[in-house]
């Protein structure tokens, strides 16, 4: 029975860890991309506040 109880404990532990990770991922807030007409993410706090990261630029295609 020791083999079965070890398997049940491991399964229970893995299941509880998976539930915790799932709850943590669902509670994350998404960043505002393309807010206020920008084509990137604007930093709101800190030393670099006001800077925009990762501008999405499209280059014109020469025909």
N, C-alpha and C positions, 0 to 999 in steps of 0.2 A: 504493500500500500504506500510505502514511502515514495516510490516512483510516481504514482498517480498524484499524490498530494503535492509533490514538487512541480509537476506539470500544471496542476490547477493554480498553484501560487504564481508561477511564471505567467500563465495566461491572464490571471487577474491583474497582475502588475502591469503587463503590457497593455491591457485594455484600459486601465485607469490612466496610464501615461498618454495613450492615444486620445482619450477624451479631454485631458488637460490641454494637450497641444491643439486640439480642434477648437476648444473654447478660447484659447489665447489668439489663434489666428482669426477667429470671427470677431474678436473685440478690437482688433487693430483698426485704426482710422486710415482711410485712403488719403493720399496727398492730392491737392488740387492741381491738376495739370490742365493747361489751356484756360486757366481762369483769367479774367480781365483781358482777354484777347492775346495773351502771350502764347508762344508756341513751346513752352517749357515749364519747369517748376520754379516758383519764386520762393526764395528763402524768407521766412517771416521773422525769425529771431536770431540773435547772435551777432558776431562780428561782421558776417557777410550778409546781413539782412538787406533785402531789396534787390539782391542779385538774382539773375535768372539763370538756371542751370539747363543744360541740354536743349538748346534751341534746335528745333527741327527745321532744317533748311532743305529746299528742293532746288537743284541746279537746273537751269533751262537746258533742254535737249536741242542741240543743233540739228536741223534737218538738212 
